[in-house]
Amino acid sequence: MIGAIVSAVVIGAIVGALARLLVPGRQNMSIGLTLIVGIVAALIGTLIAQALGWADTKGIDWIEHILQLVLAVVGVLLVTRMGPGRSGRTGRTHT
């Protein structure tokens, strides 16, 4: 049980950080929020992969990790685009 929690945190941190790198532009997210988005994406991705039978391979489950990354990118986009104080403007000022 402890091992599963530790691996979820580690994979979540990696997936969350990679998702932020893949999303263009600046994301106004804390490290903690990035970790939460990554952990949630990793857990949901694992559940989907297991339900579809993609997580029972020998070695590294690349399809599962790609699914987790895609979900994390969607999560980062949702958090940064729909976060508090977002009015839909780009924040650019004309001088």
N, C-alpha and C positions, 0 to 999 in steps of 0.2 A: 504494500500500500504506500509506504513512504517512498519507495523507488519510483512508483508511477507518478506521484506528486512532483518529485524532483525532476523527472524527465519531462513532465508537462511544462514545468517552469522553464527549463533549459530550452526545449524545443520552441516554446512560446516566445521566449526572448529572441531567439534566432529568427523565427518566422516573422515576428513583429518588426524587428529591425530591418530585415530584407524587404518587407512590404513597404516600409517608409522610404527605403532607397528607390523602390520601383515606382512609387507614386510621384509624378512630376510636381515641381513647385515646393514651396516651404509648408510643412505641416506644423501647425501650432498645437503640438501634443506633448505632454510630459512623458518622461521615461516610464513612469508607472502605468499610464494609460496605454502606452505602446505595449508594455508587457501584458496587460489585461487583454487587449485586442489579440495579441499573439497567442495567448493561452486559450482564449475562447475559440479562436480559429483552429488551433491545433486539436482541441478536444472535439469540435464539431467535425473537422476533417477526418479524424480517426474514426468517429462513429459512422460517418458516411462510407468511408473506405471499408470498414468491417462489414457494414450492411450489404455492400455490393461485392464482397469477397475479394477486395483488392489488397487487404492488409495481411494476408496469410502467405506471403512469399518468403523465400529464404534470402537473407541478406537485407539490403536497404530497400525499403518500400518507397521507391521514387514516385510512383503515382500518388500515393498517400501524401507525401511531402509537397508535391506540386499542388495538390488539392488544398492542403493547409495554407500554402502560400497565396493561392488565389483567394481563398476566404479571408486571409489577413489583409490583402490589398483592398478587398471590398470593405472590410471593417475599418481600415484607415480612411478610405474615401468617405464612408458614412460619418465617421467621427469628425473629420476635418471639415466636411461640407455642411453638416447639419448640427455642428456644435453651437453652444450658446454664443450669441453676439454676431452670428453670421447673417449678413443682410444680402448676400449674393454679389456684393461688389468685390472687385479685385484688390481694393486697398491702395491702388495707385493714385497718386496725386499729380496734377498737371501743374508744372511750374513754368 
